[in-house]
Amino acid sequence: MLVVRILPIMAVMALLAMTAPCSAVTIAIVMQNLVITPAEVSAKVGDTIEWINKDVVAHTATAQQGGAFDVMLPAGKSGASS
């Protein structure tokens, strides 16, 4: 009888664990001395990428697939995409 009560409770707990909201993060990418750091990042849906241009020339950040973002970064400025 105890097993019959525990199984539904465990199922509900597992479902709640899978649907818990994830926290979005901001990932900073810096362009300085014509070097982009970090060179690779992993982002999840909902995360924000902050592009920081510390160079004296303009840069762009453009999604290669689907055109999800296209950020123009003048010298010494920042921009973001989500």
C-alpha positions, -999 to +999 in steps of 0.1 A: +000+000+000+029+024+008+044+017-026+011+028-043+013+062-025+050+067-031+050+061-069+026+090-078+045+114-055+078+104-071+063+109-105+051+144-096+085+153-081+102+141-113+079+162-135+084+193-114+122+189-116+120+187-154+098+218-156+118+240-132+126+273-148+162+279-159+180+311-152+191+330-183+226+343-182+245+371-199+277+360-218+303+387-225+324+386-256+352+411-258+369+424-290+403+439-282+435+442-302+416+425-331+412+394-309+378+380-299+376+365-264+364+339-257+367+324-292+338+300-286+308+301-263+277+280-257+245+298-252+210+286-244+177+300-256+169+330-234+206+338-228+219+373-238+252+378-256+269+411-248+294+422-274+320+446-261+342+463-287+374+477-271+391+481-305+395+514-324+377+499-355+341+488-359+331+452-357+299+433-365+284+402-349+261+383-373+243+350-370+253+327-399+222+306-398+187+322-400+198+357-394+188+356-357+210+386-349+231+413-367+248+436-343+269+466-355+296+476-330+313+510-335+347+514-320+346+515-282+309+506-279+288+476-268+258+458-280+236+428-271+216+401-287+192+376-271 
